[in-house]
Amino acid sequence: MLETERLFLRPLDENDIEAVFAMRSDRDVMQFIREPQNRDETENWIRLVSRNWIKDKTGFCAVIEKRTNKFLGWCGVWRLQETNELEVGYAIVKDSWKRGFATEAAREFLEYGFVILKPDKITAVAEPKNTASRRVMEKLGMKFVKLGYFHNLNLVQYAITKEDFLRKRE
């Protein structure tokens, strides 16, 4: 579906169930993500985010390293239930942290979102203590908006406007 210098980003499918389940079973990876962690819920989550590509052109993709063909995690855009704003989200396997993969994948999804879906802004939310995720948001040029109630949790919200994204891209 999408490609960056180091990554392939393709919709998740049934072939990703074991890799996603293993990732969602890792306490360190899931520390700040409230996704369910059993295999059936993993399979249902993959089906849900895959169906959304068809109806809303939103969902999550497998992040695959080109050089090794290794599954690194997921990234994509989704609608925030509370506001219907477009949200970019990401998660990377622990042994690939601090290598810029989340930022690279999320930047490509900001591009996708602004070009294909055409919102005025794209947001991201995270647990306030999730400094790594907040740093990704800042590297993307996103600015802190507020502490709000999203996904049934008090989370920080960051956002970037289309205008700011295009200016930063150049």
Helices and strands as residue ranges (DSSP letters): E 2-3, E 7-11, G 14-16, H 17-24, H 27-30, H 39-56, E 59-65, E 71-79, E 86-92, G 94-96, H 101-112, I 113-117, E 121-126, H 131-139, E 143-150, E 153-161, H 162-169
